[in-house]
Amino acid sequence: MISNNQKFMIMLMLCVMNAHITIFSCMTTFINDSGNEVRILNKNDEKFIDIPKNRKRRFGSHEQHAHFIIYTRQPKTKVNIFKPEYECKQNECGNSGNVMLKFSDIQNNTGESAKFTIVRYESSSMVDDLPMIKNKSCPSCEGG
């Protein structure tokens, strides 16, 4: 038989544990279901993670929500050139604490992508980055 004093101590310990232990348990499993290799920059620890096609990789932290940038390999290049495609910030955890996020879900805005804020990087032309085009005071440039 448990005395009232023991019941009180058990309840007190449970309340203290509940109040002081907050674990996000928000790991992210990224599934690369595309035809190309992707590279992920984990913004929480500033490390790159390479994920070959049709493979998956689990990353993240128990203390904070996931925040990462997805880089895709550029086709038809002899050297490995990756460009940023999406930036993802996790807003909420999955039911089991592990979000299974597919690359196709990010592209189509379906599935577990609803738990993230996703920003697509727009590809810019190299011509748009030229200083003489950015400088509107160029006298010899058209419209300048």
C-alpha positions in Angstrom: 0.0 0.0 0.0 1.3 3.4 -0.9 1.0 6.1 1.8 -0.3 9.6 1.1 3.2 11.0 1.6 4.6 8.7 -1.1 1.7 9.6 -3.5 2.5 13.3 -2.9 6.2 12.7 -3.6 5.5 10.8 -6.9 3.1 13.6 -8.1 5.6 16.3 -7.1 8.4 14.5 -9.1 6.2 14.1 -12.1 5.2 17.8 -12.1 8.8 18.9 -11.7 9.9 16.6 -14.6 7.1 17.8 -16.8 7.8 21.5 -16.1 11.6 21.4 -16.6 12.1 18.9 -19.3 11.0 20.3 -22.7 12.2 18.1 -25.5 11.2 19.2 -29.0 12.1 15.8 -30.4 11.9 17.3 -33.9 14.2 15.3 -36.1 13.7 15.5 -39.8 14.2 12.6 -42.2 14.8 14.0 -45.7 13.9 11.5 -48.5 15.6 12.3 -51.8 13.1 10.8 -54.2 14.5 12.9 -57.1 16.7 11.6 -59.9 19.7 13.7 -58.8 22.0 14.1 -55.8 21.0 16.9 -53.4 23.1 18.7 -50.8 21.6 20.1 -47.7 23.0 22.9 -45.6 21.8 22.5 -42.1 21.6 26.1 -40.9 21.5 25.1 -37.2 25.0 23.7 -37.2 26.3 25.1 -40.6 27.2 21.6 -42.0 26.6 20.2 -45.4 24.9 16.8 -45.9 25.1 15.0 -49.2 22.1 12.8 -50.0 22.4 10.6 -53.1 19.3 10.0 -55.3 16.7 7.6 -53.8 18.3 7.7 -50.4 17.3 9.3 -47.1 19.1 11.0 -44.3 18.0 11.9 -40.8 19.3 15.2 -39.3 18.3 17.8 -36.8 18.4 18.7 -33.2 16.3 17.8 -30.2 16.5 21.4 -29.0 15.4 23.4 -32.0 13.3 23.1 -35.1 15.0 22.2 -38.4 16.2 25.0 -40.7 18.0 24.0 -43.9 18.7 24.9 -47.5 18.4 22.3 -50.3 21.0 22.6 -53.1 20.5 20.6 -56.3 23.2 19.4 -58.6 23.2 21.1 -62.0 22.7 18.7 -64.9 25.0 18.5 -67.9 28.1 20.0 -66.1 31.5 18.3 -65.9 32.1 19.6 -62.4 29.8 19.3 -59.4 27.9 22.6 -59.4 25.1 22.9 -56.8 22.6 25.8 -56.7 20.2 26.6 -53.9 16.6 25.6 -54.7 14.6 25.8 -51.4 15.0 27.1 -47.9 12.9 25.2 -45.3 12.1 26.3 -41.7 10.2 23.8 -39.6 7.1 25.2 -37.8 5.9 22.2 -36.0 6.9 18.7 -35.0 5.5 15.5 -36.5 3.2 13.2 -34.5 6.0 10.8 -33.8 8.7 13.5 -33.4 10.3 12.6 -36.7 9.0 14.3 -39.8 9.4 12.3 -43.0 9.9 15.0 -45.7 10.2 14.0 -49.3 11.8 16.2 -51.9 8.8 15.8 -54.2 6.5 16.9 -51.3 8.5 20.2 -51.2 8.3 20.7 -54.9 4.5 20.0 -55.0 3.7 21.5 -51.6 2.1 18.3 -50.4 2.4 15.8 -47.5 4.6 16.8 -44.6 5.7 20.0 -46.3 2.8 21.7 -44.5 4.9 21.6 -41.3 7.5 23.9 -42.9 7.8 27.4 -44.2 9.3 26.9 -47.7 10.9 29.6 -49.8 11.9 28.8 -53.4 15.0 30.5 -54.7 14.5 32.1 -58.0 17.3 31.5 -60.5 18.8 34.7 -61.8 20.6 35.4 -65.0 24.3 36.1 -64.9 23.5 39.2 -67.1 21.3 40.6 -64.3 24.3 40.5 -61.9 26.6 42.6 -64.1 27.6 45.8 -62.4 26.9 48.0 -65.4 23.3 46.8 -65.6 22.8 47.3 -61.9 24.2 50.8 -62.1 21.5 53.0 -63.6 23.8 56.0 -63.9 25.7 54.4 -66.7 25.7 57.1 -69.5 26.5 54.7 -72.3 23.9 52.1 -71.2 20.4 52.2 -72.7 17.8 53.5 -70.2 20.7 54.9 -68.0 
